[in-house]
Amino acid sequence: MDASFYFYSRRLKLLIEDPVPYIKEGDPSASCLFINTCVPDSIIAANHTASIKDLTVEDLLNKDDFFNKLLSLLKEKKYIEARKHFVKELHPDKINLFGTVKDYLPLFDKLACAEITYNQNPPNDSAIYKEIPSILKKCGDVIVLGNPSDPTLLLVHRDVNNALYRDYKSTEPPLSVDDEKKRTFMLQFLLLGKEEHMTTCFSSFDGMWHLYDNDPRKPSFQPFDLESLKDYDICLAGYVNISQEQECKLGVAETGVGAKPHFSHLEKAQEDPSRNFYPQQSVVDVEMEDLSGTISYSVADTGGGRLGAKPFIEDTEMPSCSSSDSD
């Protein structure tokens, strides 16, 4: 087993098995108590678990100050503070967070290099539109995150009850897709709406999927069968460029054919995790730390401000979601 795969899978497994509850609705210790928090909690969980499992996603999110702070708070298990940080960026005065995924999509603007609106014609010279697999464009609005020449993460937003979008309700997001450059984008998470409550299912480890639920009456994480998707509305899908991930993990030094990848710190972690933490830390703490190397691509400059201009936007207006896409 590749040492890096072991390390990142182990980090995610430790989060799932952590006896400390993950982000939950209505925590009485919150200094500013929100209500109806399932939508932001589910978005946070989706991106947190993706960043733990895939170092390219972690690197992408860390390039933005907002997400860098969010991940730092989550690593420290400051879940209530992380939620407050996430919500206050766009909605500083809101207490009742009943809403939709769309309410928080502007948070990703500084990382986005393109938005491809469902059923809309792109500019004729839009190379990135041509590269995005057509099946994803049939599933909803596609938001492309990362370097436009080699995106890290694709978000597919589905306005499940909007009449303009009814055609894609019969199109299930595929588990993986290849684009014209032979890159593979693998489904990593889904935000699921059911009876005005939202949860997140995500690819975890050993071929398993898990469901995150912020309901305090239920476990934070539990195994999830993808056959159950028929019982939910899919509101957002996240696809990771695993070709980019594999290139990063399997990068070989330019010292000749067959040279060994540079993952000595990961090999040590596999042999003995205790060698990688301070005396005051537990194995759980070190596994949740950022021990990955940096990745040598840069995110396209999107202009000033979180809602600043992007290199290519087809349609910045996204229709509102219905009550099924809410807490």
HELIX and SHEET records of a PDB file:
HELIX    1   1 ALA A    3  GLU A   17  1                                  15    
HELIX    2   2 CYS A   38  LYS A   53  1                                  16    
HELIX    3   3 LEU A   55  ASN A   62  1                                   8    
HELIX    4   4 ASP A   65  LYS A   75  1                                  11    
HELIX    5   5 TYR A   79  LYS A   88  1                                  10    
HELIX    6   6 VAL A  101  LEU A  111  5                                  11    
HELIX    7   7 ALA A  127  GLU A  131  1                                   5    
HELIX    8   8 SER A  134  LYS A  137  1                                   4    
HELIX    9   9 ALA A  163  SER A  170  5                                   8    
HELIX   10  10 LEU A  226  ASP A  231  5                                   6    
HELIX   11  11 ILE A  242  LYS A  249  1                                   8    
HELIX   12  12 SER A  264  GLU A  271  1                                   8    
HELIX   13  13 PRO A  273  ASN A  276  5                                   4    
HELIX   14  14 VAL A  283  GLU A  287  1                                   5    
HELIX   15  15 SER A  323  ASP A  325  5                                   3    
SHEET    1   A 6 ALA A 112  ILE A 116  0                                        
SHEET    2   A 6 ASP A 141  ASN A 147 -1                                        
SHEET    3   A 6 ASP A 150  HIS A 157 -1                                        
SHEET    4   A 6 ASP A 233  ASN A 241 -1                                        
SHEET    5   A 6 THR A 184  LYS A 194 -1                                        
SHEET    6   A 6 SER A 176  ASP A 178 -1                                        
SHEET    1   B 8 ALA A 112  ILE A 116  0                                        
SHEET    2   B 8 ASP A 141  ASN A 147 -1                                        
SHEET    3   B 8 ASP A 150  HIS A 157 -1                                        
SHEET    4   B 8 ASP A 233  ASN A 241 -1                                        
SHEET    5   B 8 THR A 184  LYS A 194 -1                                        
SHEET    6   B 8 HIS A 197  SER A 203 -1                                        
SHEET    7   B 8 TRP A 209  TYR A 212 -1                                        
SHEET    8   B 8 PHE A 221  PRO A 223 -1                                        
END                                                                             
